[in-house]
Each structure stands twice: as C-alpha cells, then as structure tokens.
C-alpha cells in the first residue's frame, strides 16, 4: 500500500517521487508490478518479455518522475507504455496467435478497444491475490491450489494431507467470501470470468 504506510497522503508521496526517493519507487513497484506484468503477459504470451517490458516501463516512469502529478497518472502511463511495447514486440516477432486475435476480437468494445478487459482482468487477479491472503490459512492453501494450480479436489487433498470433503468445504467457504470482495465487472466480462472459475472449481 502506497498511502497510509510511510507516506501519510498522496501529496507527500508525489513530492518524494519527484525527488526520486528510492523508497517511493519501491512502493510503486510493489503496488503495480505484478498486475502490469500479468496485463503484458496476456498480450505477448511470453512471461520473460512481459517482465522485461514492465521493468523498462517503470524505469521510464522513474526517469520522468516530475511529469506525474498523481498516482493515477503514473499507473495510466505504466499501462499505456507497457501496452505499446507489447504491440511493438508483436509487430517485430509476428507471433501473435490466431487464438489471441480471436479473443481480442470477441472482447472488443464498441469503441474498438479490447484492452479495458485485459486491464480489468489484471486488476481482478491482483485483487484476488490480496483477498486470498485475508482468508484463513487452510482456505488460502486450498483456493490457491484449486484456482491457480488448477488441481482437482482429490489431488489438493493429497498435497495438503486433508480429506476430500474438507477440500470441498474450504473451497465453498473461500469462494463465498471472495465473491463479496471482488470489484463489479461489466456484464459480459463477469460472465466470462464466472465461466472460467466455474470450470475450475466445480
């Protein structure tokens, strides 16, 4: 969390960021790095490239620190810069798969930009990780293995040394708590995410 810890408010953080204080950069990096890497990975389908692109975007932000009047401006710049770098990579490599094109076309909004979904999805995953950390320890382990490792209930039971029924119970408890924690999504996106989660958990 950028505000509420070392910096009492956004104004104090931005002042420190303009002065290129290392602590301000580290807090910014910790806050946004994972979700923007996820966003970039969804576009490039290459984890190493995504990480390199995002690291470069952060360096550009830091080098131009005085150009940003707010955290929202910084975040937008990171997304836009990373997005453009992803497109440059795809243009050079010409490796975007047909599935990626079909997915982007399917999710395209009326304004012609499908990237709102990718950004929303990245932020959803980041939020999901944060909310999972608030669950009881056993629920955390179960839901992480079910959703992110995509293990079947019997395999989760084997890995954790618990019963099959305990896995089912913990999955139910965790998913019901998480439903109330995740941000509201546009209808077609919510249906898409629900379909994925349902296929994994049930």
MDTraj code that builds the backbone (N, CA, C; nanometers):
import mdtraj as md
import numpy as np

residues = "UNK UNK UNK UNK UNK UNK UNK UNK UNK UNK UNK UNK UNK UNK UNK UNK UNK UNK UNK UNK UNK UNK UNK UNK UNK UNK UNK UNK UNK UNK UNK UNK UNK UNK UNK UNK UNK UNK UNK UNK UNK UNK UNK UNK UNK UNK UNK UNK UNK UNK UNK UNK UNK UNK UNK UNK UNK UNK UNK UNK UNK UNK UNK UNK UNK UNK UNK UNK UNK UNK UNK UNK UNK UNK UNK UNK UNK UNK UNK UNK UNK UNK UNK UNK UNK UNK UNK UNK UNK UNK UNK UNK UNK UNK UNK UNK UNK UNK UNK UNK UNK UNK UNK UNK UNK UNK UNK UNK UNK UNK UNK UNK UNK UNK UNK UNK UNK UNK UNK UNK UNK UNK UNK UNK UNK UNK UNK UNK UNK UNK UNK UNK UNK UNK UNK UNK UNK UNK UNK UNK UNK UNK UNK UNK UNK UNK UNK UNK UNK UNK UNK UNK UNK UNK UNK UNK UNK UNK UNK UNK UNK UNK UNK UNK UNK UNK UNK UNK UNK UNK UNK UNK UNK UNK UNK UNK UNK UNK UNK UNK UNK UNK UNK UNK UNK UNK UNK UNK UNK UNK UNK UNK UNK UNK UNK UNK UNK UNK UNK UNK UNK UNK".split()
xyz = np.array([
    [0.0842, -0.1191, 0.0000],
    [0.0000, 0.0000, 0.0000],
    [0.0880, 0.1246, 0.0000],
    [0.0652, 0.2132, -0.0969],
    [0.1495, 0.3317, -0.1106],
    [0.1169, 0.4355, -0.0039],
    [-0.0131, 0.4624, 0.0135],
    [-0.0563, 0.5641, 0.1086],
    [-0.1014, 0.4972, 0.2383],
    [-0.0676, 0.5582, 0.3501],
    [-0.1102, 0.5040, 0.4783],
    [0.0010, 0.4328, 0.5522],
    [0.1112, 0.4108, 0.4840],
    [0.2257, 0.3485, 0.5488],
    [0.3305, 0.4543, 0.5778],
    [0.4314, 0.4585, 0.4924],
    [0.5385, 0.5559, 0.5129],
    [0.4933, 0.6968, 0.4767],
    [0.4103, 0.7073, 0.3727],
    [0.3610, 0.8384, 0.3285],
    [0.2176, 0.8585, 0.3763],
    [0.1919, 0.9715, 0.4400],
    [0.0607, 0.9941, 0.5008],
    [-0.0467, 1.0257, 0.3979],
    [-0.0085, 1.0830, 0.2832],
    [-0.1067, 1.1129, 0.1800],
    [-0.0394, 1.1135, 0.0429],
    [-0.1205, 1.1254, -0.0605],
    [-0.0688, 1.1194, -0.1972],
    [0.0245, 1.2359, -0.2275],
    [-0.0066, 1.3521, -0.1747],
    [0.0773, 1.4697, -0.1995],
    [0.2194, 1.4471, -0.1497],
    [0.2311, 1.3874, -0.0321],
    [0.3636, 1.3604, 0.0239],
    [0.4379, 1.2573, -0.0608],
    [0.3644, 1.1562, -0.1074],
    [0.4274, 1.0547, -0.1919],
    [0.4770, 1.1154, -0.3228],
    [0.3919, 1.1944, -0.3888],
    [0.4295, 1.2537, -0.5173],
    [0.5508, 1.3454, -0.5012],
    [0.5543, 1.4190, -0.3909],
    [0.6700, 1.5055, -0.3651],
    [0.7979, 1.4215, -0.3559],
    [0.7902, 1.3113, -0.2827],
    [0.9063, 1.2227, -0.2686],
    [0.9430, 1.1594, -0.4022],
    [0.8417, 1.1247, -0.4795],
    [0.8658, 1.0629, -0.6100],
    [0.9333, 1.1617, -0.7051],
    [0.8908, 1.2869, -0.6996],
    [0.9541, 1.3900, -0.7827],
    [1.1015, 1.4074, -0.7464],
    [1.1325, 1.3830, -0.6192],
    [1.2714, 1.3933, -0.5731],
    [1.3493, 1.2639, -0.5974],
    [1.2809, 1.1658, -0.6588],
    [1.3415, 1.0360, -0.6914],
    [1.3889, 0.9596, -0.5679],
    [1.3108, 0.9684, -0.4605],
    [1.3442, 0.8906, -0.3418],
    [1.3247, 0.7419, -0.3719],
    [1.4230, 0.6624, -0.3366],
    [1.4197, 0.5196, -0.3678],
    [1.2995, 0.4504, -0.3040],
    [1.2632, 0.4911, -0.1830],
    [1.1508, 0.4284, -0.1133],
    [1.0209, 0.4458, -0.1928],
    [1.0021, 0.5636, -0.2501],
    [0.8792, 0.5895, -0.3260],
    [0.8724, 0.4996, -0.4494],
    [0.9858, 0.4808, -0.5146],
    [0.9891, 0.3940, -0.6324],
    [0.9608, 0.2492, -0.5928],
    [1.0196, 0.2043, -0.4830],
    [0.9993, 0.0665, -0.4386],
    [0.8531, 0.0399, -0.4037],
    [0.7887, 0.1354, -0.3382],
    [0.6472, 0.1200, -0.3039],
    [0.5611, 0.1138, -0.4292],
    [0.5924, 0.1988, -0.5250],
    [0.5186, 0.1994, -0.6513],
    [0.5369, 0.0664, -0.7245],
    [0.6585, 0.0183, -0.7256],
    [0.6901, -0.1085, -0.7909],
    [0.6125, -0.2234, -0.7263],
    [0.6133, -0.2285, -0.5943],
    [0.5435, -0.3354, -0.5224],
    [0.3927, -0.3307, -0.5471],
    [0.3393, -0.2112, -0.5637],
    [0.1950, -0.1937, -0.5793],
    [0.1448, -0.2381, -0.7169],
    [0.2198, -0.2068, -0.8223],
    [0.1668, -0.2245, -0.9575],
    [0.2397, -0.3263, -1.0452],
    [0.3575, -0.3691, -1.0048],
    [0.4382, -0.4544, -1.0934],
    [0.3646, -0.5816, -1.1357],
    [0.3114, -0.6569, -1.0408],
    [0.2517, -0.7873, -1.0718],
    [0.1342, -0.7759, -1.1677],
    [0.0465, -0.6788, -1.1433],
    [-0.0720, -0.6696, -1.2288],
    [-0.0372, -0.6237, -1.3702],
    [0.0658, -0.5394, -1.3843],
    [0.1013, -0.4929, -1.5183],
    [0.1803, -0.6006, -1.5929],
    [0.2559, -0.6819, -1.5200],
    [0.3207, -0.7973, -1.5835],
    [0.2141, -0.8936, -1.6349],
    [0.1110, -0.9164, -1.5556],
    [0.0021, -1.0042, -1.5990],
    [-0.0646, -0.9483, -1.7242],
    [-0.0927, -0.8196, -1.7222],
    [-0.1521, -0.7500, -1.8366],
    [-0.0646, -0.7678, -1.9612],
    [0.0653, -0.7490, -1.9460],
    [0.1583, -0.7592, -2.0589],
    [0.1730, -0.9032, -2.1066],
    [0.1707, -0.9951, -2.0124],
    [0.1805, -1.1367, -2.0494],
    [0.0604, -1.1800, -2.1327],
    [-0.0592, -1.1307, -2.0980],
    [-0.1790, -1.1660, -2.1734],
    [-0.1702, -1.1182, -2.3175],
    [-0.0953, -1.0124, -2.3411],
    [-0.0800, -0.9610, -2.4771],
    [0.0317, -1.0323, -2.5535],
    [0.1410, -1.0629, -2.4856],
    [0.2577, -1.1203, -2.5538],
    [0.2650, -1.2720, -2.5468],
    [0.2007, -1.3288, -2.4452],
    [0.2085, -1.4728, -2.4208],
    [0.3530, -1.5171, -2.3972],
    [0.4322, -1.4267, -2.3407],
    [0.5732, -1.4560, -2.3129],
    [0.6089, -1.3894, -2.1801],
    [0.6283, -1.4704, -2.0770],
    [0.6495, -1.4165, -1.9427],
    [0.7777, -1.3343, -1.9330],
    [0.8853, -1.3842, -1.9916],
    [1.0131, -1.3129, -1.9843],
    [1.0044, -1.1776, -2.0535],
    [0.9403, -1.1754, -2.1699],
    [0.9235, -1.0498, -2.2434],
    [0.8368, -0.9534, -2.1639],
    [0.7291, -1.0047, -2.1054],
    [0.6389, -0.9205, -2.0262],
    [0.7133, -0.8561, -1.9098],
    [0.7943, -0.9342, -1.8399],
    [0.8695, -0.8810, -1.7258],
    [0.9697, -0.7746, -1.7703],
    [1.0346, -0.7986, -1.8827],
    [1.1319, -0.7020, -1.9342],
    [1.0633, -0.5719, -1.9752],
    [0.9487, -0.5842, -2.0405],
    [0.8731, -0.4668, -2.0840],
    [0.8299, -0.3831, -1.9644],
    [0.7781, -0.4489, -1.8627],
    [0.7278, -0.3762, -1.7459],
    [0.8421, -0.3119, -1.6677],
    [0.9525, -0.3818, -1.6552],
    [1.0686, -0.3235, -1.5870],
    [1.1140, -0.1968, -1.6593],
    [1.1134, -0.2020, -1.7910],
    [1.1522, -0.0853, -1.8703],
    [1.0524, 0.0291, -1.8519],
    [0.9237, -0.0049, -1.8427],
    [0.8207, 0.0975, -1.8214],
    [0.8398, 0.1675, -1.6875],
    [0.8747, 0.0906, -1.5851],
    [0.8996, 0.1505, -1.4538],
    [1.0202, 0.2438, -1.4571],
    [1.1225, 0.2057, -1.5307],
    [1.2395, 0.2921, -1.5406],
    [1.2052, 0.4228, -1.6119],
    [1.1193, 0.4152, -1.7126],
    [1.0768, 0.5361, -1.7830],
    [0.9992, 0.6283, -1.6897],
    [0.9139, 0.5683, -1.6075],
    [0.8386, 0.6477, -1.5099],
    [0.9336, 0.7167, -1.4129],
    [1.0291, 0.6413, -1.3623],
    [1.1215, 0.6967, -1.2636],
    [1.2074, 0.8076, -1.3246],
    [1.2504, 0.7875, -1.4483],
    [1.3333, 0.8887, -1.5146],
    [1.2560, 1.0168, -1.5441],
    [1.1238, 1.0047, -1.5555],
    [1.0390, 1.1211, -1.5840],
    [0.9502, 1.1533, -1.4641],
    [0.9985, 1.1281, -1.3460],
    [0.9159, 1.1350, -1.2250],
    [0.8429, 1.2678, -1.2073],
    [0.9058, 1.3778, -1.2448],
    [0.8441, 1.5090, -1.2219],
    [0.7273, 1.5367, -1.3163],
    [0.7055, 1.4497, -1.4140],
    [0.5977, 1.4712, -1.5114],
    [0.4620, 1.4239, -1.4601],
    [0.4603, 1.3563, -1.3443],
    [0.3366, 1.2942, -1.2978],
    [0.2819, 1.3634, -1.1730],
    [0.1600, 1.4187, -1.1830],
    [0.1013, 1.4896, -1.0689],
    [0.0234, 1.4003, -0.9727],
    [0.0018, 1.2732, -1.0096],
    [-0.0778, 1.1858, -0.9232],
    [-0.0408, 1.0400, -0.9468],
    [-0.0822, 0.9542, -0.8541],
    [-0.0595, 0.8103, -0.8678],
    [-0.1387, 0.7561, -0.9864],
    [-0.2584, 0.8090, -1.0076],
    [-0.3406, 0.7644, -1.1205],
    [-0.2706, 0.7910, -1.2531],
    [-0.2040, 0.9057, -1.2644],
    [-0.1288, 0.9373, -1.3861],
    [-0.0133, 0.8397, -1.4067],
    [0.0537, 0.8063, -1.2983],
    [0.1652, 0.7118, -1.3065],
    [0.1155, 0.5752, -1.3530],
    [0.0065, 0.5304, -1.2932],
    [-0.0487, 0.3993, -1.3277],
    [-0.0913, 0.3943, -1.4744],
    [-0.1578, 0.4982, -1.5209],
    [-0.2009, 0.5034, -1.6608],
    [-0.0812, 0.4995, -1.7547],
    [0.0231, 0.5747, -1.7196],
    [0.1440, 0.5762, -1.8024],
    [0.2062, 0.4368, -1.8089],
    [0.2105, 0.3677, -1.6960],
    [0.2675, 0.2330, -1.6930],
    [0.1906, 0.1384, -1.7843],
    [0.0583, 0.1456, -1.7781],
    [-0.0235, 0.0588, -1.8628],
    [-0.0057, 0.0928, -2.0111],
    [-0.0124, 0.2203, -2.0437],
    [-0.0036, 0.2617, -2.1839],
    [0.1339, 0.2300, -2.2421],
    [0.2381, 0.2610, -2.1659],
    [0.3743, 0.2345, -2.2125],
    [0.3983, 0.0851, -2.2307],
    [0.3512, 0.0067, -2.1361],
    [0.3668, -0.1387, -2.1462],
    [0.2860, -0.1938, -2.2629],
    [0.1651, -0.1439, -2.2796],
    [0.0820, -0.1880, -2.3921],
    [0.1503, -0.1603, -2.5254],
    [0.2012, -0.0394, -2.5415],
    [0.2670, -0.0033, -2.6674],
    [0.3905, -0.0887, -2.6928],
    [0.4648, -0.1163, -2.5870],
    [0.5841, -0.2005, -2.6013],
    [0.5451, -0.3433, -2.6396],
    [0.4339, -0.3906, -2.5853],
    [0.3852, -0.5244, -2.6216],
    [0.3497, -0.5299, -2.7695],
    [0.2815, -0.4268, -2.8174],
    [0.2443, -0.4233, -2.9583],
    [0.3670, -0.4136, -3.0483],
    [0.4672, -0.3390, -3.0039],
    [0.5918, -0.3306, -3.0805],
    [0.6579, -0.4683, -3.0895],
    [0.6575, -0.5384, -2.9771],
    [0.7155, -0.6730, -2.9743],
    [0.6411, -0.7659, -3.0695],
    [0.5091, -0.7628, -3.0639],
    [0.4291, -0.8498, -3.1500],
    [0.4491, -0.8162, -3.2976],
    [0.4629, -0.6877, -3.3251],
    [0.4849, -0.6451, -3.4631],
    [0.6186, -0.6966, -3.5150],
    [0.7208, -0.6909, -3.4299],
    [0.8539, -0.7369, -3.4708],
    [0.8580, -0.8883, -3.4865],
    [0.8024, -0.9552, -3.3914],
    [0.8124, -1.1011, -3.3897],
    [0.7070, -1.1699, -3.4758],
    [0.5971, -1.1000, -3.4987],
    [0.4857, -1.1559, -3.5766],
    [0.4436, -1.2921, -3.5225],
    [0.4322, -1.2986, -3.3893],
    [0.3996, -1.4274, -3.3280],
    [0.2642, -1.4298, -3.2574],
    [0.1855, -1.3255, -3.2768],
    [0.0540, -1.3305, -3.2117],
    [-0.0267, -1.4455, -3.2713],
    [-0.0793, -1.5303, -3.1865],
    [-0.1513, -1.6487, -3.2330],
    [-0.2918, -1.6138, -3.2787],
    [-0.3498, -1.7035, -3.3567],
    [-0.4864, -1.6828, -3.4030],
    [-0.5827, -1.6760, -3.2850],
    [-0.5549, -1.7548, -3.1810],
    [-0.6410, -1.7520, -3.0628],
    [-0.6405, -1.6159, -2.9960],
    [-0.5238, -1.5523, -2.9903],
    [-0.5167, -1.4193, -2.9311],
    [-0.5999, -1.3201, -3.0101],
    [-0.5912, -1.3279, -3.1427],
    [-0.6706, -1.2381, -3.2257],
    [-0.8197, -1.2615, -3.2037],
    [-0.8586, -1.3897, -3.1989],
    [-0.9999, -1.4207, -3.1809],
    [-1.0488, -1.3734, -3.0444],
    [-0.9655, -1.3917, -2.9423],
    [-1.0039, -1.3492, -2.8081],
    [-1.0205, -1.1974, -2.8021],
    [-0.9242, -1.1246, -2.8581],
    [-0.9309, -0.9789, -2.8572],
    [-1.0507, -0.9293, -2.9372],
    [-1.0798, -0.9953, -3.0487],
    [-1.1941, -0.9551, -3.1300],
    [-1.3240, -0.9781, -3.0545],
    [-1.3332, -1.0931, -2.9863],
    [-1.4539, -1.1260, -2.9115],
    [-1.4797, -1.0257, -2.8001],
    [-1.3720, -0.9814, -2.7334],
    [-1.3861, -0.8919, -2.6198],
    [-1.3893, -0.7451, -2.6597],
    [-1.3823, -0.7153, -2.7889],
    [-1.3707, -0.5770, -2.8331],
    [-1.4948, -0.4966, -2.7966],
    [-1.4728, -0.3773, -2.7442],
    [-1.5815, -0.2883, -2.7073],
    [-1.6268, -0.2081, -2.8283],
    [-1.7361, -0.1345, -2.8124],
    [-1.7876, -0.0537, -2.9212],
    [-1.6884, 0.0528, -2.9651],
    [-1.6023, 0.0967, -2.8739],
    [-1.5052, 0.1996, -2.9108],
    [-1.3843, 0.1406, -2.9821],
    [-1.3863, 0.0068, -3.0018],
    [-1.2792, -0.0566, -3.0774],
    [-1.1597, -0.0968, -2.9944],
    [-1.1675, -0.0821, -2.8628],
    [-1.0528, -0.1151, -2.7789],
    [-1.0858, -0.2304, -2.6853],
    [-1.0177, -0.3455, -2.7021],
    [-1.0414, -0.4592, -2.6142],
    [-0.9577, -0.4535, -2.4876],
    [-0.8719, -0.3533, -2.4747],
    [-0.7725, -0.3560, -2.3680],
    [-0.8299, -0.3261, -2.2307],
    [-0.9501, -0.2677, -2.2261],
    [-1.0118, -0.2448, -2.0965],
    [-1.0322, -0.3767, -2.0237],
    [-1.0669, -0.4807, -2.0998],
    [-1.0863, -0.6109, -2.0368],
    [-0.9552, -0.6644, -1.9817],
    [-0.8480, -0.6547, -2.0606],
    [-0.7195, -0.7062, -2.0144],
    [-0.6747, -0.6328, -1.8885],
    [-0.6934, -0.5014, -1.8874],
    [-0.6542, -0.4244, -1.7700],
    [-0.7420, -0.4624, -1.6510],
    [-0.8731, -0.4755, -1.6762],
    [-0.9643, -0.5135, -1.5691],
    [-0.9300, -0.6518, -1.5160],
    [-0.8967, -0.7432, -1.6072],
    [-0.8629, -0.8784, -1.5672],
    [-0.7348, -0.8800, -1.4842],
    [-0.6366, -0.8004, -1.5235],
    [-0.5118, -0.7913, -1.4474],
    [-0.5383, -0.7393, -1.3072],
    [-0.6225, -0.6372, -1.2976],
    [-0.6538, -0.5793, -1.1678],
    [-0.7366, -0.6765, -1.0839],
    [-0.8230, -0.7536, -1.1517],
    [-0.9018, -0.8541, -1.0814],
    [-0.8114, -0.9593, -1.0187],
    [-0.7124, -1.0066, -1.0955],
    [-0.6198, -1.1074, -1.0442],
    [-0.5402, -1.0519, -0.9266],
    [-0.4959, -0.9263, -0.9387],
    [-0.4210, -0.8637, -0.8293],
    [-0.5079, -0.8543, -0.7044],
    [-0.6346, -0.8140, -0.7236],
    [-0.7277, -0.8048, -0.6109],
    [-0.7532, -0.9422, -0.5514],
    [-0.7680, -1.0411, -0.6387],
    [-0.7930, -1.1778, -0.5926],
    [-0.6796, -1.2270, -0.5038],
    [-0.5557, -1.2024, -0.5460],
    [-0.4403, -1.2433, -0.4652],
    [-0.4437, -1.1763, -0.3278],
    [-0.4759, -1.0467, -0.3256],
    [-0.4791, -0.9739, -0.1988],
    [-0.5882, -1.0275, -0.1070],
    [-0.7057, -1.0573, -0.1658],
    [-0.8171, -1.1053, -0.0843],
    [-0.7936, -1.2473, -0.0350],
    [-0.7267, -1.3288, -0.1153],
    [-0.6957, -1.4653, -0.0726],
    [-0.6077, -1.4637, 0.0520],
    [-0.5175, -1.3657, 0.0594],
    [-0.4281, -1.3556, 0.1749],
    [-0.5037, -1.3245, 0.3038],
    [-0.6286, -1.2774, 0.2919],
    [-0.7102, -1.2457, 0.4091],
    [-0.7883, -1.3676, 0.4592],
    [-0.7889, -1.4751, 0.3806],
    [-0.8618, -1.5956, 0.4191],
    [-0.7862, -1.6714, 0.5277],
    [-0.8556, -1.7607, 0.6000],
    [-0.7862, -1.8476, 0.6957],
    [-0.6781, -1.9282, 0.6230],
    [-0.5709, -1.9666, 0.6928],
    [-0.4573, -2.0341, 0.6290],
    [-0.4948, -2.1540, 0.5421],
    [-0.5816, -2.2419, 0.5922],
    [-0.6174, -2.3607, 0.5148],
    [-0.6954, -2.3231, 0.3894],
    [-0.7854, -2.2264, 0.4022],
    [-0.8621, -2.1809, 0.2859],
    [-0.7703, -2.1204, 0.1804],
    [-0.6691, -2.0460, 0.2254],
    [-0.5716, -1.9885, 0.1326],
    [-0.5048, -2.0977, 0.0503],
    [-0.4586, -2.2012, 0.1193],
    [-0.3871, -2.3088, 0.0503],
    [-0.4777, -2.3812, -0.0481],
    [-0.5997, -2.4099, -0.0055],
    [-0.6925, -2.4840, -0.0905],
    [-0.7291, -2.4043, -0.2153],
    [-0.7682, -2.2786, -0.1972],
    [-0.8147, -2.1997, -0.3114],
    [-0.6999, -2.1686, -0.4071],
    [-0.5790, -2.1535, -0.3536],
    [-0.4629, -2.1286, -0.4400],
    [-0.4349, -2.2495, -0.5283],
    [-0.4396, -2.3675, -0.4696],
    [-0.4154, -2.4894, -0.5470],
    [-0.5280, -2.5160, -0.6466],
    [-0.6513, -2.4838, -0.6071],
    [-0.7651, -2.5089, -0.6957],
    [-0.7660, -2.4141, -0.8148],
    [-0.7482, -2.2840, -0.7887],
    [-0.7625, -2.1838, -0.8943],
    [-0.6348, -2.1643, -0.9743],
    [-0.5228, -2.1409, -0.9058],
    [-0.4005, -2.1030, -0.9766],
    [-0.3182, -2.2233, -1.0227],
    [-0.3244, -2.3330, -0.9459],
    [-0.2558, -2.4545, -0.9901],
    [-0.3501, -2.5469, -1.0665],
    [-0.4811, -2.5197, -1.0568],
    [-0.5854, -2.5954, -1.1259],
    [-0.5796, -2.7447, -1.0931],
    [-0.5598, -2.7736, -0.9643],
    [-0.5590, -2.9126, -0.9202],
    [-0.7007, -2.9581, -0.8884],
    [-0.7283, -3.0845, -0.9133],
    [-0.8572, -3.1427, -0.8784],
    [-0.8654, -3.1582, -0.7262],
    [-0.9891, -3.1629, -0.6706],
    [-1.0047, -3.1728, -0.5249],
    [-0.9290, -3.2899, -0.4621],
    [-0.9320, -3.4061, -0.5283],
    [-0.8625, -3.5216, -0.4705],
    [-0.7110, -3.5007, -0.4664],
    [-0.6570, -3.4291, -0.5660],
    [-0.5135, -3.4006, -0.5678],
    [-0.4777, -3.2983, -0.4605],
    [-0.5652, -3.1986, -0.4407],
    [-0.5434, -3.0993, -0.3349],
    [-0.5420, -3.1686, -0.1990],
    [-0.6361, -3.2609, -0.1802],
    [-0.6430, -3.3359, -0.0542],
    [-0.5130, -3.4126, -0.0300],
    [-0.4604, -3.4715, -0.1363],
    [-0.3351, -3.5477, -0.1256],
    [-0.2177, -3.4561, -0.0918],
    [-0.2096, -3.3420, -0.1597],
    [-0.0987, -3.2484, -0.1382],
    [-0.0994, -3.1929, 0.0037],
    [-0.2192, -3.1593, 0.0541],
    [-0.2298, -3.0951, 0.1854],
    [-0.2492, -3.1946, 0.2996],
    [-0.2725, -3.3205, 0.2658],
    [-0.2919, -3.4210, 0.3699],
    [-0.4228, -3.4049, 0.4439],
    [-0.5281, -3.3664, 0.3719],
    [-0.6607, -3.3496, 0.4314],
    [-0.7607, -3.4323, 0.3520],
    [-0.8848, -3.4391, 0.4008],
    [-0.9852, -3.5201, 0.3331],
    [-1.0435, -3.4479, 0.2122],
    [-1.1011, -3.5270, 0.1228],
    [-1.1668, -3.4725, 0.0038],
    [-1.2791, -3.3771, 0.0441],
    [-1.3568, -3.4152, 0.1457],
    [-1.4689, -3.3322, 0.1892],
    [-1.4206, -3.2000, 0.2474],
    [-1.3070, -3.2023, 0.3169],
    [-1.2510, -3.0782, 0.3711],
    [-1.2135, -2.9829, 0.2583],
    [-1.1582, -3.0376, 0.1511],
    [-1.1251, -2.9553, 0.0342],
    [-1.2506, -2.8901, -0.0219],
    [-1.3571, -2.9679, -0.0371],
    [-1.4825, -2.9142, -0.0903],
    [-1.5390, -2.8063, 0.0016],
    [-1.5332, -2.8316, 0.1327],
    [-1.5860, -2.7341, 0.2288],
    [-1.5062, -2.6043, 0.2258],
    [-1.3731, -2.6164, 0.2241],
    [-1.2876, -2.4981, 0.2231],
    [-1.3028, -2.4199, 0.0927],
    [-1.3230, -2.4913, -0.0177],
    [-1.3459, -2.4248, -0.1461],
    [-1.4739, -2.3428, -0.1412],
    [-1.5769, -2.4012, -0.0852],
    [-1.7059, -2.3320, -0.0751],
    [-1.6944, -2.2084, 0.0140],
    [-1.6286, -2.2235, 0.1285],
    [-1.6110, -2.1111, 0.2212],
    [-1.5328, -1.9984, 0.1541],
    [-1.4224, -2.0342, 0.0902],
    [-1.3351, -1.9335, 0.0289],
    [-1.4050, -1.8596, -0.0844],
    [-1.4718, -1.9334, -0.1728],
    [-1.5354, -1.8690, -0.2878],
    [-1.6481, -1.7761, -0.2445],
    [-1.7214, -1.8139, -0.1418],
    [-1.8296, -1.7276, -0.0946],
    [-1.7766, -1.5992, -0.0327],
    [-1.6636, -1.6083, 0.0374],
    [-1.6033, -1.4867, 0.0934],
    [-1.5475, -1.3976, -0.0167],
    [-1.4876, -1.4594, -0.1167],
    [-1.4250, -1.3823, -0.2239],
    [-1.5280, -1.3112, -0.3114],
    [-1.6457, -1.3696, -0.3252],
    [-1.7499, -1.3075, -0.4075],
    [-1.7799, -1.1656, -0.3621],
    [-1.7758, -1.1445, -0.2319],
    [-1.8087, -1.0134, -0.1763],
    [-1.6909, -0.9164, -0.1788],
    [-1.5734, -0.9669, -0.2165],
    [-1.4534, -0.8838, -0.2115],
    [-1.4101, -0.8315, -0.3474],
    [-1.4519, -0.9001, -0.4543],
    [-1.4041, -0.8637, -0.5869],
    [-1.4847, -0.7485, -0.6441],
    [-1.4206, -0.6646, -0.7272],
    [-1.4894, -0.5489, -0.7852],
    [-1.5966, -0.5907, -0.8836],
    [-1.6960, -0.5043, -0.9030],
    [-1.8004, -0.5307, -1.0005],
    [-1.7424, -0.5236, -1.1411],
    [-1.7867, -0.6137, -1.2259],
    [-1.7368, -0.6187, -1.3626],
    [-1.8501, -0.5928, -1.4607],
    [-1.8135, -0.5514, -1.5804],
    [-1.9128, -0.5385, -1.6851],
    [-1.9764, -0.6749, -1.7090],
    [-2.0995, -0.6744, -1.7516],
    [-2.1768, -0.7976, -1.7587],
    [-2.1077, -0.9061, -1.8404],
    [-2.0624, -0.8736, -1.9637],
    [-2.0040, -0.9779, -2.0476],
    [-1.8720, -1.0273, -1.9921],
    [-1.7988, -0.9398, -1.9228],
    [-1.6730, -0.9811, -1.8608],
    [-1.7012, -1.0697, -1.7406],
    [-1.8014, -1.0315, -1.6610],
    [-1.8380, -1.1106, -1.5437],
    [-1.8780, -1.2518, -1.5846],
    [-1.9542, -1.2633, -1.6929],
    [-1.9965, -1.3944, -1.7405],
    [-1.8766, -1.4768, -1.7854],
    [-1.7811, -1.4100, -1.8510],
    [-1.6608, -1.4781, -1.8992],
    [-1.5787, -1.5319, -1.7820],
    [-1.5571, -1.4461, -1.6808],
    [-1.4792, -1.4864, -1.5636],
    [-1.5510, -1.5961, -1.4871],
    [-1.6835, -1.5820, -1.4718],
    [-1.7619, -1.6823, -1.3997],
    [-1.7501, -1.8188, -1.4666],
    [-1.7516, -1.8196, -1.5992],
    [-1.7405, -1.9457, -1.6723],
    [-1.6068, -2.0132, -1.6448],
    [-1.4996, -1.9331, -1.6404],
    [-1.3664, -1.9879, -1.6139],
    [-1.3580, -2.0432, -1.4721],
    [-1.4022, -1.9623, -1.3743],
    [-1.3951, -2.0038, -1.2342],
    [-1.4789, -2.1288, -1.2102],
    [-1.5980, -2.1314, -1.2693],
    [-1.6863, -2.2462, -1.2507],
    [-1.6244, -2.3734, -1.3072],
    [-1.5581, -2.3606, -1.4223],
    [-1.4972, -2.4779, -1.4850],
    [-1.3816, -2.5315, -1.4023],
    [-1.3169, -2.4433, -1.3255],
    [-1.2026, -2.4850, -1.2439],
    [-1.2478, -2.5431, -1.1110],
    [-1.3467, -2.4790, -1.0482],
    [-1.3814, -2.5145, -0.9115],
    [-1.4865, -2.6242, -0.8997],
    [-1.5717, -2.6374, -0.9999],
    [-1.6850, -2.7285, -0.9814],
    [-1.6912, -2.8353, -1.0898],
])
top = md.Topology()
chain = top.add_chain()
for i, resn in enumerate(residues, 1):
    res = top.add_residue(resn, chain, resSeq=i)
    for name in ("N", "CA", "C"):
        top.add_atom(name, md.element.get_by_symbol(name[0]), res)
traj = md.Trajectory(xyz[None], top)
